[in-house]
Amino acid sequence: MDHAAACCATGGGVIALHELLTARCRDPRSVICVDGATATDFDTFRAHALGIAARMRMRPGLRFVLWSDEPYVFACTLFGLLAARKVPVIPANATPGYLAELSDAYDAVLDESELAAWCADVPPVQSVDSEHGAAIDAHALLTLFTSGSSGTPKPVHKTLAQFDAEVHTLEAAWGTLLGDAAVLASVPHHHIYGLLFRVFWPLAAGRPFARATCADPAQLQARITECAAQCGATVVVSTPAQLSRWPDLPGFATLSPQPRAFFSSGGPLPLDTAKQYAATFGAAPLEIYGSTETGGIAWRRQNEAQAWTPMPGIAVRAGAVEEGGALEVRSPHLGDDEWHRTDDKAAFDEHGRFVLQGRLDRVVKLAGKRVSLNEMESKLLLHPGVAEVRTVLLEGGPRERIGALVVLSADGRETLRREGRVLLLKALRRHLAAWFDAVVLPRHWRIHRALPVDSRGKIQARAVAHAFAASEEGFELLAEWDDAEGRAFELRVPHTLVHFAGHFPGLPILPGVVQVDWAMRFAREWVPGVRALASVDQLKFTMPVPPGALLKLVLKHDAARRRVAFAWRAGERDCASGAFVYREPA
């Protein structure tokens, strides 16, 4: 049997996760993982998992931290741990500080390099006792973590049966659409979304998954080409932040063969992005709404409807009005038959679909007045200049205040270019004043090109608050945007900046070398090639920069000449200019 035929040999439909290592209905040569020209078959996966199970039975301890950037190594170890009657503990990341916060949740940490070595060599299938030790408890426990609204890791204990129920839900909803497609992903497999869509669902349904992660259209095309040669069609699992970025990158519109579907989860996909995908591929991405605790709840395609449709077998309702009208869910993914209250407010239509109206746990009190940050964000989104926004309560200083981090629409960027940041923000404040008392309006505003997201596509309050702090270099970044000129930034130079000390006594000015360093920092973020700097050309300093100055930086990229020009301005006056010339890639 060739690779393409083996990829299509799903053999018997969806296999229960706890029976995966004992299943005889799966063709042993069916491909489960593709890595370049290499395809790994089911027999090899099973042998690796059972080999790890045999090793883990000899290890003392019950709860083991499982971390591997390799989805194949991760999958082998996960099922090996389950077969060994151990509890996999799957952290959001493996940094020492993060693991220290979880120290009460595990007994030992598995060594990532050791796991990779265990999966490097294929043990002879005959050497693995195929029956003994392959059975897995259907209700085996796994522990994942969610940060919640506070940012503190919170353990979520789920059974394999809950994941199995969700796999069957996904297959019932989209199994026919996916068919024999291979799964490509740009999301990590250490969180429930990636774990389900990148590991559990493909393994249970007999679909191969790509071992490499796709971060941009070029990598996506490479994986599509590999899968086309070995398996045929593909689907893509991603997040709103990544999907929103891809249309502006080279190669997006020419992906071939086109994926059968794009999946998105971790937050709402901007409507403009959904429309771009619908125009390019014929349908918007399939958005999944849910949480680590609840699993998947509902889905939508925004070119068809803005409201969310409950997934097969999921019951939803609006809670009591006096309790805020929270969305309530009853689902086999929860492991019981009780109604579960979420922190999201929802309004239902006559078809049983719902529209989310913000979270109920984001109410703050300022100057004796209660303010819903969700409501404030929803009102700001009504302004034609705002594409996305996140508000946050900023603590410290003489009193608390609200900060608003805004991503501008095309209209907003044009207003910024034409009228400037100050007038644009005045217009946004006037817009909000129609609904809110002046005392609670945001006192601090930041304009960014995108909202900060983590690896799951989630927007954390800490990251939003960080946008209002001084950068490591000391300046305050007030705005950043793209326009016809290139990329632009506006920042404030604090009086307390360390570079003013001794430069010069009695008449402090910002050193020219600092202006070049700041410009290079932004240039490198925009054009990574600038890291291989060859020279700084045409450097000019035409006006001193005093403490407290508001500066605008404009970068222009000339790719053909491998050159990024920069110009600093204070008001209408030029301060400094030059160009970074970078080397050809090796």
TIFIMI-630734 format. One record per residue (C-alpha): residue number from 1; x negated, z negated, y; residue in one letter. Coordinates in steps of 0.5 Angstrom, whole numbers, plus 2048, in hexadecimal, padded with zeros to 3 digits. Layout:
(pt NUM,(X,Z,Y),"a")
...
% end
This chain:
(pt 1,(800,800,800),"m")
(pt 2,(7FD,802,807),"d")
(pt 3,(7FD,7FD,80D),"h")
(pt 4,(803,801,810),"a")
(pt 5,(807,800,80A),"a")
(pt 6,(805,7F9,809),"a")
(pt 7,(807,7F7,810),"c")
(pt 8,(80E,7FA,80F),"c")
(pt 9,(80F,7F6,808),"a")
(pt 10,(813,7F0,80B),"t")
(pt 11,(815,7EF,804),"g")
(pt 12,(81B,7EA,803),"g")
(pt 13,(81D,7E9,80B),"g")
(pt 14,(81C,7E2,80E),"v")
(pt 15,(818,7DD,80A),"i")
(pt 16,(819,7D6,80B),"a")
(pt 17,(813,7D3,80E),"l")
(pt 18,(812,7CD,809),"h")
(pt 19,(812,7D2,804),"e")
(pt 20,(80D,7D7,807),"l")
(pt 21,(807,7D5,803),"l")
(pt 22,(80B,7D5,7FC),"t")
(pt 23,(80F,7DC,7FE),"a")
(pt 24,(80F,7E1,7F8),"r")
(pt 25,(814,7E6,7FC),"c")
(pt 26,(80E,7E8,801),"r")
(pt 27,(809,7EE,7FF),"d")
(pt 28,(803,7EA,7FE),"p")
(pt 29,(7FF,7F0,802),"r")
(pt 30,(804,7F0,808),"s")
(pt 31,(801,7F0,80E),"v")
(pt 32,(802,7E9,812),"i")
(pt 33,(7FC,7EA,818),"c")
(pt 34,(7F9,7F0,81B),"v")
(pt 35,(7F2,7EF,81F),"d")
(pt 36,(7EF,7F6,821),"g")
(pt 37,(7EE,7FA,81B),"a")
(pt 38,(7EF,7F4,816),"t")
(pt 39,(7F5,7F2,813),"a")
(pt 40,(7F6,7EB,80F),"t")
(pt 41,(7FB,7EB,80A),"d")
(pt 42,(800,7E6,807),"f")
(pt 43,(7FC,7E4,801),"d")
(pt 44,(7F6,7E2,805),"t")
(pt 45,(7FA,7DE,80A),"f")
(pt 46,(7FD,7DA,805),"r")
(pt 47,(7F6,7D9,801),"a")
(pt 48,(7F3,7D7,808),"h")
(pt 49,(7F9,7D2,809),"a")
(pt 50,(7F9,7CF,802),"l")
(pt 51,(7F1,7CE,803),"g")
(pt 52,(7F2,7CA,809),"i")
(pt 53,(7F8,7C6,806),"a")
(pt 54,(7F3,7C4,800),"a")
(pt 55,(7ED,7C2,805),"r")
(pt 56,(7F2,7BE,809),"m")
(pt 57,(7F5,7BA,803),"r")
(pt 58,(7EE,7B7,803),"m")
(pt 59,(7EE,7B5,80A),"r")
(pt 60,(7F0,7AE,80C),"p")
(pt 61,(7F6,7AE,812),"g")
(pt 62,(7FD,7B1,813),"l")
(pt 63,(7FD,7B4,81A),"r")
(pt 64,(7F8,7B9,81B),"f")
(pt 65,(7F7,7BD,822),"v")
(pt 66,(7F7,7C4,821),"l")
(pt 67,(7F4,7C9,826),"w")
(pt 68,(7F1,7D0,825),"s")
(pt 69,(7F2,7D6,82A),"d")
(pt 70,(7F2,7DA,824),"e")
(pt 71,(7F9,7DB,822),"p")
(pt 72,(7F8,7DD,81B),"y")
(pt 73,(7F3,7D7,81A),"v")
(pt 74,(7F8,7D2,81D),"f")
(pt 75,(7FE,7D5,818),"a")
(pt 76,(7FA,7D4,812),"c")
(pt 77,(7F8,7CD,814),"t")
(pt 78,(7FF,7CB,816),"l")
(pt 79,(802,7CD,80F),"f")
(pt 80,(7FC,7CA,80C),"g")
(pt 81,(7FD,7C3,80F),"l")
(pt 82,(805,7C4,80E),"l")
(pt 83,(803,7C5,806),"a")
(pt 84,(7FE,7BF,806),"a")
(pt 85,(804,7BB,809),"r")
(pt 86,(800,7BA,80F),"k")
(pt 87,(804,7BA,816),"v")
(pt 88,(801,7BF,81B),"p")
(pt 89,(800,7BD,822),"v")
(pt 90,(800,7C3,827),"i")
(pt 91,(7FE,7C1,82E),"p")
(pt 92,(7FF,7C5,834),"a")
(pt 93,(7F7,7C6,835),"n")
(pt 94,(7F1,7C3,832),"a")
(pt 95,(7ED,7C0,838),"t")
(pt 96,(7EA,7B9,837),"p")
(pt 97,(7EE,7B6,83C),"g")
(pt 98,(7F5,7B9,839),"y")
(pt 99,(7F3,7B7,832),"l")
(pt 100,(7F1,7B0,835),"a")
(pt 101,(7F8,7AF,838),"e")
(pt 102,(7FB,7B1,831),"l")
(pt 103,(7F7,7AC,82D),"s")
(pt 104,(7FD,7A8,82A),"d")
(pt 105,(800,7AE,827),"a")
(pt 106,(7FB,7B0,822),"y")
(pt 107,(7F6,7AE,81D),"d")
(pt 108,(7F0,7B3,81E),"a")
(pt 109,(7EF,7BA,821),"v")
(pt 110,(7ED,7C0,81D),"l")
(pt 111,(7E7,7C3,81E),"d")
(pt 112,(7E8,7CA,821),"e")
(pt 113,(7E2,7CD,81F),"s")
(pt 114,(7E3,7CA,818),"e")
(pt 115,(7EA,7CD,817),"l")
(pt 116,(7E7,7D4,819),"a")
(pt 117,(7E2,7D4,814),"a")
(pt 118,(7E7,7D2,80F),"w")
(pt 119,(7EB,7D8,810),"c")
(pt 120,(7E5,7DD,811),"a")
(pt 121,(7E4,7DD,809),"d")
(pt 122,(7E9,7DF,805),"v")
(pt 123,(7EA,7DB,7FE),"p")
(pt 124,(7EB,7DE,7F8),"p")
(pt 125,(7F3,7DE,7F7),"v")
(pt 126,(7F2,7DC,7F0),"q")
(pt 127,(7EE,7D6,7F2),"s")
(pt 128,(7F4,7D3,7F6),"v")
(pt 129,(7F9,7D0,7F2),"d")
(pt 130,(7FF,7D4,7F4),"s")
(pt 131,(804,7CF,7F2),"e")
(pt 132,(801,7C8,7F3),"h")
(pt 133,(801,7C6,7FA),"g")
(pt 134,(804,7CC,7FD),"a")
(pt 135,(80B,7C9,7FE),"a")
(pt 136,(80D,7C6,805),"i")
(pt 137,(812,7C1,807),"d")
(pt 138,(818,7C4,80B),"a")
(pt 139,(818,7BF,80F),"h")
(pt 140,(811,7BE,810),"a")
(pt 141,(80F,7BB,817),"l")
(pt 142,(80B,7BF,81D),"l")
(pt 143,(80A,7BC,824),"t")
(pt 144,(809,7C0,82A),"l")
(pt 145,(809,7BE,831),"f")
(pt 146,(80C,7BF,838),"t")
(pt 147,(80A,7BD,83F),"s")
(pt 148,(812,7BC,841),"g")
(pt 149,(812,7BB,849),"s")
(pt 150,(80D,7B6,84A),"s")
(pt 151,(807,7BA,846),"g")
(pt 152,(806,7B4,841),"t")
(pt 153,(805,7B7,83A),"p")
(pt 154,(80C,7B5,836),"k")
(pt 155,(80C,7B6,82F),"p")
(pt 156,(811,7BA,82C),"v")
(pt 157,(812,7B9,824),"h")
(pt 158,(816,7BE,820),"k")
(pt 159,(817,7C0,819),"t")
(pt 160,(815,7C6,816),"l")
(pt 161,(81C,7C7,814),"a")
(pt 162,(81E,7C8,81C),"q")
(pt 163,(819,7CD,81D),"f")
(pt 164,(81B,7D1,816),"d")
(pt 165,(822,7D0,819),"a")
(pt 166,(820,7D3,820),"e")
(pt 167,(81C,7D9,81C),"v")
(pt 168,(823,7DB,819),"h")
(pt 169,(826,7DB,820),"t")
(pt 170,(821,7DF,822),"l")
(pt 171,(821,7E4,81C),"e")
(pt 172,(829,7E4,81D),"a")
(pt 173,(829,7E6,824),"a")
(pt 174,(823,7EB,824),"w")
(pt 175,(821,7ED,81D),"g")
(pt 176,(824,7F3,81D),"t")
(pt 177,(821,7F5,824),"l")
(pt 178,(81A,7F3,822),"l")
(pt 179,(81A,7F6,81B),"g")
(pt 180,(813,7F7,818),"d")
(pt 181,(810,7F6,81F),"a")
(pt 182,(809,7F2,820),"a")
(pt 183,(809,7EC,825),"v")
(pt 184,(804,7ED,82B),"l")
(pt 185,(804,7E7,82F),"a")
(pt 186,(801,7E4,836),"s")
(pt 187,(803,7DD,835),"v")
(pt 188,(7FF,7D8,831),"p")
(pt 189,(802,7D5,82A),"h")
(pt 190,(801,7CE,82C),"h")
(pt 191,(808,7CD,82F),"h")
(pt 192,(80F,7CE,82C),"i")
(pt 193,(810,7D5,82F),"y")
(pt 194,(809,7D8,82D),"g")
(pt 195,(80A,7D4,826),"l")
(pt 196,(811,7D7,824),"l")
(pt 197,(810,7DE,827),"f")
(pt 198,(808,7DF,825),"r")
(pt 199,(808,7DB,81F),"v")
(pt 200,(80E,7D8,81B),"f")
(pt 201,(813,7DE,81C),"w")
(pt 202,(80E,7E4,81A),"p")
(pt 203,(80C,7E0,814),"l")
(pt 204,(813,7DE,812),"a")
(pt 205,(815,7E6,813),"a")
(pt 206,(80F,7E9,810),"g")
(pt 207,(80D,7EC,817),"r")
(pt 208,(806,7ED,819),"p")
(pt 209,(803,7EA,81F),"f")
(pt 210,(7FD,7EC,823),"a")
(pt 211,(7F7,7E7,823),"r")
(pt 212,(7F5,7E8,82A),"a")
(pt 213,(7F8,7E6,830),"t")
(pt 214,(7FB,7EB,835),"c")
(pt 215,(7F9,7E9,83C),"a")
(pt 216,(7FA,7F0,840),"d")
(pt 217,(7FD,7F7,83E),"p")
(pt 218,(7F6,7FA,83C),"a")
(pt 219,(7F5,7F4,837),"q")
(pt 220,(7FD,7F6,835),"l")
(pt 221,(7FC,7FD,834),"q")
(pt 222,(7F6,7FC,830),"a")
(pt 223,(7FA,7F7,82B),"r")
(pt 224,(800,7FC,82B),"i")
(pt 225,(7FB,802,829),"t")
(pt 226,(7F8,7FD,823),"e")
(pt 227,(7FF,7FB,821),"c")
(pt 228,(801,803,821),"a")
(pt 229,(7FC,805,81D),"a")
(pt 230,(7FD,7FF,818),"q")
(pt 231,(804,7FD,819),"c")
(pt 232,(808,801,81D),"g")
(pt 233,(80D,7FE,823),"a")
(pt 234,(80B,7F8,827),"t")
(pt 235,(80F,7F2,82B),"v")
(pt 236,(80C,7EE,831),"v")
(pt 237,(80C,7E7,832),"v")
(pt 238,(80B,7E4,839),"s")
(pt 239,(80D,7E0,83F),"t")
(pt 240,(810,7E2,845),"p")
(pt 241,(809,7E1,849),"a")
(pt 242,(805,7E6,845),"q")
(pt 243,(80B,7EB,844),"l")
(pt 244,(80C,7EA,84C),"s")
(pt 245,(804,7EC,84D),"r")
(pt 246,(804,7F2,848),"w")
(pt 247,(808,7F7,84B),"p")
(pt 248,(803,7F7,851),"d")
(pt 249,(7FD,7F8,84C),"l")
(pt 250,(7FA,7FF,84A),"p")
(pt 251,(7FD,802,843),"g")
(pt 252,(804,7FE,843),"f")
(pt 253,(808,804,844),"a")
(pt 254,(805,808,83F),"t")
(pt 255,(805,803,839),"l")
(pt 256,(806,807,833),"s")
(pt 257,(809,806,82E),"p")
(pt 258,(80E,802,832),"q")
(pt 259,(80F,7FB,82F),"p")
(pt 260,(816,7FA,82C),"r")
(pt 261,(817,7F4,831),"a")
(pt 262,(814,7EF,836),"f")
(pt 263,(815,7E8,835),"f")
(pt 264,(815,7E3,83A),"s")
(pt 265,(815,7DB,83B),"s")
(pt 266,(813,7D5,83F),"g")
(pt 267,(817,7D7,845),"g")
(pt 268,(81B,7DC,848),"p")
(pt 269,(819,7E3,849),"l")
(pt 270,(819,7E6,850),"p")
(pt 271,(81F,7EB,851),"l")
(pt 272,(81A,7F0,854),"d")
(pt 273,(816,7EF,84E),"t")
(pt 274,(81C,7F0,849),"a")
(pt 275,(81E,7F6,84D),"k")
(pt 276,(817,7F9,84C),"q")
(pt 277,(816,7F8,845),"y")
(pt 278,(81D,7FB,844),"a")
(pt 279,(81B,801,848),"a")
(pt 280,(815,802,844),"t")
(pt 281,(817,801,83D),"f")
(pt 282,(81F,801,83D),"g")
(pt 283,(820,7FA,83D),"a")
(pt 284,(81E,7F3,840),"a")
(pt 285,(81A,7EE,83C),"p")
(pt 286,(81E,7EA,838),"l")
(pt 287,(81E,7E3,83B),"e")
(pt 288,(81F,7DC,837),"i")
(pt 289,(821,7D6,83A),"y")
(pt 290,(820,7CF,836),"g")
(pt 291,(81B,7CA,836),"s")
(pt 292,(816,7C6,831),"t")
(pt 293,(81B,7C1,830),"e")
(pt 294,(821,7C6,82F),"t")
(pt 295,(81E,7CC,82C),"g")
(pt 296,(821,7D3,82F),"g")
(pt 297,(828,7D2,832),"i")
(pt 298,(82A,7D9,835),"a")
(pt 299,(827,7E0,837),"w")
(pt 300,(828,7E5,83C),"r")
(pt 301,(826,7EC,83E),"r")
(pt 302,(827,7EC,846),"q")
(pt 303,(828,7F4,846),"n")
(pt 304,(82F,7F2,842),"e")
(pt 305,(831,7EB,844),"a")
(pt 306,(82E,7E6,849),"q")
(pt 307,(832,7E0,845),"a")
(pt 308,(82F,7DD,83E),"w")
(pt 309,(832,7DF,837),"t")
(pt 310,(831,7D9,832),"p")
(pt 311,(82D,7DB,82C),"m")
(pt 312,(831,7DC,825),"p")
(pt 313,(833,7D5,823),"g")
(pt 314,(832,7D1,829),"i")
(pt 315,(838,7CE,82D),"a")
(pt 316,(837,7CC,834),"v")
(pt 317,(83C,7C9,839),"r")
(pt 318,(83C,7C6,840),"a")
(pt 319,(83B,7BE,840),"g")
(pt 320,(840,7BA,845),"a")
(pt 321,(840,7BB,84C),"v")
(pt 322,(83E,7B4,84E),"e")
(pt 323,(838,7B5,84A),"e")
(pt 324,(836,7BB,84E),"g")
(pt 325,(839,7C0,849),"g")
(pt 326,(833,7C0,845),"a")
(pt 327,(832,7C6,83F),"l")
(pt 328,(833,7C3,838),"e")
(pt 329,(831,7C6,832),"v")
(pt 330,(833,7C5,82B),"r")
(pt 331,(82E,7C9,826),"s")
(pt 332,(82B,7C9,81F),"p")
(pt 333,(824,7C9,823),"h")
(pt 334,(825,7C2,825),"l")
(pt 335,(825,7BF,81E),"g")
(pt 336,(82C,7BC,81F),"d")
(pt 337,(833,7BE,820),"d")
(pt 338,(834,7BA,827),"e")
(pt 339,(834,7BC,82E),"w")
(pt 340,(82E,7BC,832),"h")
(pt 341,(82E,7BC,839),"r")
(pt 342,(829,7C0,83D),"t")
(pt 343,(826,7BF,844),"d")
(pt 344,(829,7C5,846),"d")
(pt 345,(82F,7C6,84A),"k")
(pt 346,(834,7CC,848),"a")
(pt 347,(83A,7D0,84A),"a")
(pt 348,(83E,7D4,844),"f")
(pt 349,(841,7DB,845),"d")
(pt 350,(847,7DD,841),"e")
(pt 351,(843,7E0,83C),"h")
(pt 352,(840,7DA,83A),"g")
(pt 353,(839,7DC,83D),"r")
(pt 354,(836,7D7,842),"f")
(pt 355,(832,7D7,849),"v")
(pt 356,(82D,7D2,84A),"l")
(pt 357,(82D,7CE,851),"q")
(pt 358,(827,7CA,851),"g")
(pt 359,(824,7C4,84E),"r")
(pt 360,(828,7BD,84F),"l")
(pt 361,(822,7B9,84F),"d")
(pt 362,(81F,7BC,855),"r")
(pt 363,(822,7B7,85A),"v")
(pt 364,(81E,7B4,860),"v")
(pt 365,(81F,7AF,865),"k")
(pt 366,(81D,7B1,86C),"l")
(pt 367,(81E,7AD,873),"a")
(pt 368,(824,7A9,86F),"g")
(pt 369,(827,7B0,86D),"k")
(pt 370,(827,7B3,866),"r")
(pt 371,(825,7BA,865),"v")
(pt 372,(825,7BE,85F),"s")
(pt 373,(81F,7C2,85E),"l")
(pt 374,(822,7C7,85A),"n")
(pt 375,(828,7C8,85F),"e")
(pt 376,(823,7C9,864),"m")
(pt 377,(81F,7CF,860),"e")
(pt 378,(826,7D2,85F),"s")
(pt 379,(827,7D3,866),"k")
(pt 380,(820,7D5,868),"l")
(pt 381,(821,7DB,862),"l")
(pt 382,(827,7DD,866),"l")
(pt 383,(822,7DF,86C),"h")
(pt 384,(820,7E7,86B),"p")
(pt 385,(819,7E5,86C),"g")
(pt 386,(818,7E0,866),"v")
(pt 387,(817,7E3,85F),"a")
(pt 388,(815,7DC,85C),"e")
(pt 389,(815,7D5,85F),"v")
(pt 390,(813,7CE,85C),"r")
(pt 391,(814,7C8,860),"t")
(pt 392,(810,7C1,85F),"v")
(pt 393,(810,7BA,862),"l")
(pt 394,(809,7B9,865),"l")
(pt 395,(807,7B2,865),"e")
(pt 396,(802,7AE,869),"g")
(pt 397,(801,7AE,870),"g")
(pt 398,(806,7AA,875),"p")
(pt 399,(80C,7AC,871),"r")
(pt 400,(80E,7B1,86C),"e")
(pt 401,(810,7B8,86D),"r")
(pt 402,(812,7BE,86A),"i")
(pt 403,(80D,7C4,869),"g")
(pt 404,(810,7CB,867),"a")
(pt 405,(80C,7D0,863),"l")
(pt 406,(80E,7D7,865),"v")
(pt 407,(80D,7DE,861),"v")
(pt 408,(810,7E3,866),"l")
(pt 409,(814,7E9,865),"s")
(pt 410,(812,7F0,867),"a")
(pt 411,(816,7EF,86D),"d")
(pt 412,(813,7E8,86E),"g")
(pt 413,(80C,7EB,86E),"r")
(pt 414,(80E,7F0,873),"e")
(pt 415,(810,7EB,878),"t")
(pt 416,(80A,7E7,877),"l")
(pt 417,(806,7ED,878),"r")
(pt 418,(80A,7EF,87F),"r")
(pt 419,(80C,7E8,881),"e")
(pt 420,(806,7E3,87E),"g")
(pt 421,(807,7DD,87A),"r")
(pt 422,(809,7D8,880),"v")
(pt 423,(810,7DD,882),"l")
(pt 424,(811,7DE,87A),"l")
(pt 425,(811,7D6,879),"l")
(pt 426,(815,7D5,87F),"k")
(pt 427,(81B,7DA,87C),"a")
(pt 428,(81A,7D7,875),"l")
(pt 429,(81C,7D0,878),"r")
(pt 430,(821,7D2,87D),"r")
(pt 431,(824,7D5,876),"h")
(pt 432,(824,7CF,873),"l")
(pt 433,(827,7CB,879),"a")
(pt 434,(82E,7CE,877),"a")
(pt 435,(82E,7C9,871),"w")
(pt 436,(829,7C3,872),"f")
(pt 437,(828,7BE,878),"d")
(pt 438,(822,7C0,87C),"a")
(pt 439,(81E,7B9,879),"v")
(pt 440,(81E,7BC,872),"v")
(pt 441,(81C,7C3,873),"l")
(pt 442,(815,7C4,870),"p")
(pt 443,(80F,7C2,875),"r")
(pt 444,(80A,7C6,871),"h")
(pt 445,(80A,7CD,86F),"w")
(pt 446,(805,7D1,86B),"r")
(pt 447,(806,7D9,869),"i")
(pt 448,(803,7DB,863),"h")
(pt 449,(803,7E2,85F),"r")
(pt 450,(806,7DE,859),"a")
(pt 451,(808,7D7,856),"l")
(pt 452,(803,7D3,852),"p")
(pt 453,(804,7D3,84B),"v")
(pt 454,(801,7D0,845),"d")
(pt 455,(800,7D4,83E),"s")
(pt 456,(807,7D3,83C),"r")
(pt 457,(809,7D6,843),"g")
(pt 458,(80C,7D0,845),"k")
(pt 459,(80C,7CD,84C),"i")
(pt 460,(809,7C6,84D),"q")
(pt 461,(80A,7C2,853),"a")
(pt 462,(803,7C0,853),"r")
(pt 463,(801,7C7,854),"a")
(pt 464,(806,7C8,859),"v")
(pt 465,(804,7C2,85D),"a")
(pt 466,(7FC,7C4,85C),"h")
(pt 467,(7FE,7CA,860),"a")
(pt 468,(7FF,7C6,867),"f")
(pt 469,(7F8,7C2,866),"a")
(pt 470,(7F1,7C5,869),"a")
(pt 471,(7EE,7C9,864),"s")
(pt 472,(7E7,7C7,861),"e")
(pt 473,(7E3,7CB,866),"e")
(pt 474,(7E7,7C7,86C),"g")
(pt 475,(7EC,7CC,86F),"f")
(pt 476,(7F3,7CC,86F),"e")
(pt 477,(7F6,7D2,86C),"l")
(pt 478,(7FD,7D3,870),"l")
(pt 479,(7FF,7DA,86D),"a")
(pt 480,(7FC,7E0,869),"e")
(pt 481,(800,7E7,868),"w")
(pt 482,(7FE,7EE,866),"d")
(pt 483,(800,7F4,86B),"d")
(pt 484,(7FE,7FB,86D),"a")
(pt 485,(7F7,7F8,870),"e")
(pt 486,(7F5,7F5,869),"g")
(pt 487,(7F6,7ED,868),"r")
(pt 488,(7F6,7E8,86E),"a")
(pt 489,(7F6,7E1,86E),"f")
(pt 490,(7F7,7DC,874),"e")
(pt 491,(7F4,7D5,874),"l")
(pt 492,(7F2,7CF,878),"r")
(pt 493,(7EB,7CC,879),"v")
(pt 494,(7EC,7C5,87A),"p")
(pt 495,(7E9,7C0,87F),"h")
(pt 496,(7E6,7BC,879),"t")
(pt 497,(7E2,7C2,876),"l")
(pt 498,(7DC,7BF,873),"v")
(pt 499,(7D8,7C6,876),"h")
(pt 500,(7D9,7C4,87D),"f")
(pt 501,(7D5,7BE,87C),"a")
(pt 502,(7CE,7BF,880),"g")
(pt 503,(7D0,7C7,882),"h")
(pt 504,(7D0,7C6,887),"f")
(pt 505,(7D0,7BF,88B),"p")
(pt 506,(7D5,7BF,890),"g")
(pt 507,(7D7,7C6,88F),"l")
(pt 508,(7D9,7C6,887),"p")
(pt 509,(7DA,7CD,885),"i")
(pt 510,(7DB,7D0,87E),"l")
(pt 511,(7D5,7D3,87B),"p")
(pt 512,(7D5,7DA,879),"g")
(pt 513,(7D2,7D9,872),"v")
(pt 514,(7D9,7D5,871),"v")
(pt 515,(7DD,7DB,874),"q")
(pt 516,(7D9,7DF,86F),"v")
(pt 517,(7DA,7DB,869),"d")
(pt 518,(7E1,7DA,86A),"w")
(pt 519,(7E2,7E1,86B),"a")
(pt 520,(7DF,7E2,864),"m")
(pt 521,(7E3,7DD,861),"r")
(pt 522,(7E9,7E1,862),"f")
(pt 523,(7E6,7E8,861),"a")
(pt 524,(7E4,7E5,85A),"r")
(pt 525,(7EB,7E3,858),"e")
(pt 526,(7EE,7EA,85A),"w")
(pt 527,(7E8,7EE,857),"v")
(pt 528,(7E4,7EB,852),"p")
(pt 529,(7DF,7F0,852),"g")
(pt 530,(7DC,7ED,859),"v")
(pt 531,(7D9,7E7,854),"r")
(pt 532,(7D4,7EC,853),"a")
(pt 533,(7D2,7EC,85A),"l")
(pt 534,(7CD,7F2,85C),"a")
(pt 535,(7CC,7F1,864),"s")
(pt 536,(7D0,7EE,86A),"v")
(pt 537,(7D0,7F4,86F),"d")
(pt 538,(7D2,7F5,876),"q")
(pt 539,(7D2,7ED,878),"l")
(pt 540,(7D5,7EC,87F),"k")
(pt 541,(7D7,7E5,882),"f")
(pt 542,(7DA,7E7,889),"t")
(pt 543,(7DE,7E0,88B),"m")
(pt 544,(7DC,7D9,889),"p")
(pt 545,(7E2,7D5,885),"v")
(pt 546,(7E3,7CE,887),"p")
(pt 547,(7E6,7C8,883),"p")
(pt 548,(7EE,7C9,882),"g")
(pt 549,(7EE,7D0,883),"a")
(pt 550,(7F3,7D5,87F),"l")
(pt 551,(7F0,7DB,87C),"l")
(pt 552,(7F2,7E1,879),"k")
(pt 553,(7EE,7E4,874),"l")
(pt 554,(7EF,7EC,872),"v")
(pt 555,(7EC,7EF,86C),"l")
(pt 556,(7EC,7F6,86A),"k")
(pt 557,(7E9,7F9,863),"h")
(pt 558,(7E6,800,863),"d")
(pt 559,(7E5,800,85B),"a")
(pt 560,(7E2,807,85B),"a")
(pt 561,(7DC,804,85F),"r")
(pt 562,(7DC,7FD,85C),"r")
(pt 563,(7DD,7FA,863),"r")
(pt 564,(7E2,7F4,865),"v")
(pt 565,(7E2,7F4,86D),"a")
(pt 566,(7E4,7ED,870),"f")
(pt 567,(7E6,7EC,877),"a")
(pt 568,(7E7,7E5,87B),"w")
(pt 569,(7EC,7E4,881),"r")
(pt 570,(7EE,7DF,885),"a")
(pt 571,(7F5,7E1,889),"g")
(pt 572,(7F3,7E8,88C),"e")
(pt 573,(7EB,7E7,88B),"r")
(pt 574,(7E6,7E9,886),"d")
(pt 575,(7E2,7E3,883),"c")
(pt 576,(7DE,7E6,87E),"a")
(pt 577,(7DE,7EC,879),"s")
(pt 578,(7DA,7EF,874),"g")
(pt 579,(7DA,7F3,86D),"a")
(pt 580,(7D8,7F0,866),"f")
(pt 581,(7D5,7F6,862),"v")
(pt 582,(7D5,7F4,85A),"y")
(pt 583,(7D2,7F7,854),"r")
(pt 584,(7D5,7FC,84F),"e")
(pt 585,(7D7,7F9,849),"p")
(pt 586,(7D2,7F8,843),"a")
% end
